[in-house]
């Protein structure tokens, strides 16, 4: 097994090496392990796929659960197979008779303690019910079918099963009905019946009732069996009735019933009283007279480990060298967190003389603790050791391996093993489901998460609090409100309250989905956890935006104020949106009331919030409301700043209230307020609404005052003037722009190229003005050199571009020509593609499209639209269809004009 796993080509070794490479300790772990192997070359072994890794682990898992068929099942497994497959007593008698069982006490005890293999019973079978079913069947058979009758040990075994399942009340009810149906007072004819009652009450943690029965028996001259005495003694110790236990121990000793079992119970009693030194002394005394049972040594070792006396425990283990003591010692080290010492012991057991072989359960516990501490490197070492020593993994180890892959970032391997759980005999625990769900959430595989969650809940496991929060956050992130609602309902049914953070995200997800009623009811459902919702700003913003988008603005002002009372500052966009929605709904009183409440809050910058309210009203084009807020601002003694005036001016312009805008601008002018920024806003706004005359007039006025417009202002002027074909003024603006000493921007170049394509008027005007300039021999004063070079650059750009398009020569490198004059962008490429399509050169246009993609530009709607339109103009319907499909796949839609041309193309 070891040689196979450690071969360089072994997928098992590659599994572990790859797993290491995904952890935080990847580099050191892999480098420390590689020298252990001898590779034939210096090349690293190929990295295996997740399927190869999962296949290798499956082979190891199958070594512990070899495939079995009903014919090859062990006798015990066949018993459980028939118990699980027989629906009634008659069919059970028939199927059991085929086994030819000779019932006896050892057989019954062995069957009651047996854990069947996965192939013997269906998944999810209740093992306790099957054992009780066997106990009932074996006890009701009568001669000549079977001479067997249940013994004290059998009753003790079944009582312990019920007690461990926390069904002591069932034991007491059973004993009560059992007792009333038999003889009373006790007689010499039924002493075993009272032995059974004593055992039952003792196992059910009611030793006081068992002592009463013992007293009653002694009064009638009867006595308990040695086994019953010891069960009662153990119950007294388990319930901490040490005085009664000491008295009963003397009673047992006086009757000569002392056995190694008695010594074990006595040592347990001393340990429970924290008299460990007395227990050690008693152990030495017992060893000198009667010998010591392994269980006694294990009991004392467990107590010493529980009191952190590990040196004494190790010395005791070394003296006695029993497998059970070794197992308890290792378990104690692991439980106490001394993992390094446990690993050292497990690695060194082979070097000693003892024949101790660690159990798989010890390795499983060790791996689980290492996983809890994220010590993945040690987990890897332990797994290698188990493989090396041929230790087959049990169910606990298999589950730990699944958790390991989840934590190591290899959830795909863990998922493959999980999907093969029935074949491999894996019984996933709650922790496996938690790890798997968390890992799948981190990988974004929500569909797989939901499948695992469904299976987990069918097995009776619901995600733990941390896993629940991770899953809820993942569903919130994906906006899967329906699944999230079911998850929260399941959590509330199990009294698991979502954290405030999860609840806040849930409310936000509901708001995004438009489920406002559910979002408002969510805090009531969550109860106490909803108290802290005010800590999260996005809870308020989500509710406010949802109410605003749905037009239910009556509750929004209250939410805005409450948001600030919890220490959150609404953003400018949020204020603008709220005020705009209130104004559009004509709830002006609510706007003014919210403004008054806002001014009452301490620590608020009043001027800033006045600006927010004015901007919101202006955005809704309710300029009367904006002016009212402006007047209130002045009445309150808050001096409006430049931003306030710009907001109000932009509101007039966007509402196309040009006369009001001009009046307000004049009012500001009379106050000697107008600045470069205000002029830029005014001119750009006039361009946007198409009022060219006033825009040009304001530009000229601005230049007369020696104010220099911004680049954006010049660009807006050029764009609007070109749109209205005012090319003479365009040239004047460009000449003025050049007089400022700045270079022509790519935006302006793109606009000029586009209008060169649209008509010849721009070129004619341009060349006409150029000839006039050369005849006069003048340029703009003070910047003749700059303007001359820039003018020449634009002359050359427009001339070369228009010449190539008209003559259709050297079109394959058209973009290289343009790139010599200014930095190109996607807008420039769209113009070039349009120029090529206008002259019918679609091959060059497609080639240019490929160049765009190679250079890292992202094609937009107009890029695709130019190609579709160009192919339609040439009547190439199939090519147009192909590019139309590509356009839709990229998330864009053609323009209405292109659609019309496309529909008319045969």
BELMO-V40405 format. One record per backbone hydrogen bond with DSSP energy under -0.5 kcal/mol. CO is the residue of the C=O (numbers start at 1). NH is the residue of the N-H. Records with the same first field share a line. If there is no record, write none. Layout:
CO: NH / NH
This chain:
1: 5
2: 6
4: 7
5: 13
7: 10
10: 14
11: 15
12: 16
13: 17
14: 18
15: 19
16: 20
17: 21
18: 22
19: 22
20: 23
23: 26
25: 29
26: 30
27: 31
28: 32
29: 33
30: 34
31: 35
33: 36
34: 37
37: 39
49: 53
50: 54
51: 55
52: 56
53: 57
54: 58
55: 59
56: 60
57: 61
58: 62
59: 63
60: 63
61: 64 / 65
69: 72 / 73
70: 73
74: 78
75: 79
76: 80
77: 81
78: 82
79: 83
80: 84
81: 85
82: 86
85: 87
88: 92
89: 93
90: 94
91: 95
92: 96
93: 97
94: 98
96: 99 / 100 / 101
97: 100
101: 103
104: 108
105: 109
106: 110
107: 111
108: 112
109: 113
110: 114
111: 114
114: 116
117: 120 / 121
122: 125
125: 127
126: 130
127: 131
128: 132
129: 133
130: 134
131: 135
132: 136
133: 137
134: 138
135: 139
136: 140
137: 141
142: 145 / 146
151: 155
152: 156
153: 157
154: 158
155: 159
156: 160
157: 161
158: 162
159: 163
160: 164
161: 165
162: 167
163: 166
167: 170 / 171
168: 172
169: 173
170: 174
171: 175
172: 176
173: 177
174: 178
175: 179
176: 180
177: 181
179: 182
187: 190
190: 194
191: 195
192: 196
193: 197
194: 198
195: 199
196: 200
197: 201
198: 202
199: 203
200: 204
201: 206
202: 205
206: 209 / 210
207: 211
208: 212
209: 213
210: 214
211: 215
212: 216
213: 217
214: 218
215: 219
216: 220
217: 222
218: 221
225: 229
226: 230
227: 231
228: 232
229: 233
230: 234
231: 235
232: 236
233: 237
234: 238
235: 239
236: 241
237: 240
240: 242
241: 245
242: 246
243: 247
244: 248
245: 249
246: 250
247: 251
248: 252
249: 253
250: 254
251: 255
252: 257
253: 256
259: 262 / 263
260: 264
261: 265
262: 266
263: 267
264: 268
265: 269
266: 270
267: 271
268: 272
269: 273
270: 275
271: 274
274: 276
275: 279
276: 280
277: 281
278: 282
279: 283
280: 284
281: 285
282: 286
283: 287
284: 288
285: 289
286: 290 / 291
293: 297
294: 298
295: 299
296: 300
297: 301
298: 302
299: 303
300: 304
301: 305
302: 306
303: 307
304: 309
305: 308
308: 310
309: 313
310: 314
311: 315
312: 316
313: 317
314: 318
315: 319
316: 320
317: 321
322: 326
323: 327
324: 328
325: 329
326: 330
327: 331
328: 332
329: 333
330: 334
331: 335
332: 336
333: 338
334: 337
337: 339
338: 342
339: 343
340: 344
341: 345
342: 346
343: 347
344: 348
345: 349
348: 351 / 352
349: 352
359: 362 / 363
360: 364
361: 365
362: 366
363: 367
364: 368
365: 369
366: 370
367: 371
368: 372
369: 373
370: 375
371: 374
374: 376
375: 379
376: 380
377: 381
378: 382
379: 383
380: 384
381: 385
382: 386
383: 387
384: 388
385: 389
386: 391
387: 390
390: 392
394: 398
395: 399
396: 400
397: 401
398: 402
399: 403
400: 404
401: 405
402: 406
403: 407
404: 408
405: 410
406: 409
410: 413 / 414
411: 415
412: 416
413: 417
414: 418
415: 419
416: 420
417: 420
418: 421
420: 424
421: 425 / 426
426: 428
429: 433
430: 434
431: 435
432: 436
433: 437
434: 438
435: 439
436: 440
437: 441
438: 442
439: 443
440: 444 / 445
441: 444
444: 446
445: 449
446: 450
447: 451
448: 452
449: 453
450: 454
451: 455
452: 456
453: 457
454: 458
455: 459
456: 461
457: 460
464: 468
465: 469
466: 470
467: 471
468: 472
469: 473
470: 474
471: 475
472: 476
473: 477
474: 478
475: 479 / 480
476: 479
479: 481
480: 484
481: 485
482: 486
483: 487
484: 488
485: 489
486: 490
487: 491
488: 492
489: 493
490: 494
491: 496
492: 495
495: 497
499: 503
500: 504
501: 505
502: 506
503: 507
504: 508
505: 509
506: 510
507: 511
508: 512
509: 513
510: 515
511: 514
514: 516
515: 519
516: 520
517: 521
518: 522
519: 523
521: 524 / 525
522: 526
523: 527
526: 529
527: 530
528: 531
529: 532
530: 533
531: 534
532: 535
533: 536
535: 537
536: 539 / 540
537: 540 / 541
538: 542
539: 543
540: 544
541: 545
542: 546
543: 547
544: 548
545: 549
546: 550
547: 552
548: 551
551: 553
552: 555
553: 556 / 557
555: 559
556: 560
557: 561
558: 562
559: 563
560: 564
561: 565
562: 566
563: 568
564: 567
568: 570
571: 575
572: 576
573: 577
574: 578
575: 579
576: 580
577: 581
578: 582
579: 583
580: 584
581: 585
582: 587
583: 586
586: 588
587: 591
588: 592
589: 593
590: 594
591: 595
592: 596
593: 597
594: 598
595: 599
596: 600
597: 601
598: 601
601: 604
604: 606
605: 609
606: 610
607: 611
608: 612
609: 613
610: 614
611: 615
612: 616
613: 617
614: 618
615: 619
616: 620
617: 622
618: 621
621: 623
622: 626
623: 627
624: 628
625: 629
626: 630
627: 631
628: 632
629: 633
630: 634
631: 635
632: 636
633: 638
634: 637
637: 639
641: 645
642: 646
643: 647
644: 648
645: 649
646: 650
647: 651
648: 652
649: 653
650: 654
651: 655
652: 657
653: 656
656: 658
657: 661
658: 662
659: 663
660: 664
661: 665
662: 666
663: 667
664: 668
665: 669
666: 670
667: 671
668: 673
669: 672
675: 679
676: 680
677: 681
678: 682
679: 683
680: 684
681: 685
682: 686
683: 687
684: 688
685: 689
686: 691
687: 690
690: 692
691: 695
692: 696
693: 697
694: 698
695: 699
696: 700
697: 701
698: 702
699: 703
700: 704
701: 705
702: 707
703: 706
707: 709
710: 714
711: 715
712: 716
713: 717
714: 718
715: 719
716: 720
717: 721
718: 722
719: 723
720: 724
721: 726
722: 725
725: 727
726: 730
727: 731
728: 732
729: 733
730: 734
731: 735
732: 736
733: 737
734: 738
735: 739
736: 740
737: 740 / 742
738: 741
745: 749
746: 750
747: 751
748: 752
749: 753
750: 754
751: 755
752: 756
753: 757
754: 758
755: 759
760: 764
761: 765
762: 766
763: 767
764: 768
765: 769
766: 770
767: 771
768: 772
769: 773
770: 774
771: 775
772: 776
773: 777 / 778
780: 783
783: 787
784: 788
785: 789
786: 790
787: 791
788: 792
789: 793
790: 794
791: 795
792: 796
793: 797
794: 798
795: 799
796: 800
797: 801
798: 802
799: 803
800: 804
801: 805
802: 806
803: 807
804: 808 / 809
810: 813
811: 814
813: 817
814: 818
815: 819
816: 820
817: 820
818: 821 / 822
825: 829
826: 830
827: 831
828: 832
829: 833
830: 834
831: 835
832: 836
833: 837
834: 838
835: 839
836: 841
837: 840
840: 842
841: 845
842: 846
843: 847
844: 848
845: 849
846: 850
847: 851
848: 852
849: 853
850: 854
851: 855
852: 857
853: 856
857: 859
860: 864
861: 865
862: 866
863: 867
864: 868
865: 869
866: 870
867: 871
868: 872
869: 873
870: 874
871: 876
872: 875
875: 877
876: 880
877: 881
878: 882
879: 883
880: 884
881: 885
882: 886
883: 887
884: 888
885: 889
886: 890
887: 892
888: 891
895: 899
896: 900
897: 901
898: 902
899: 903
900: 904
902: 905
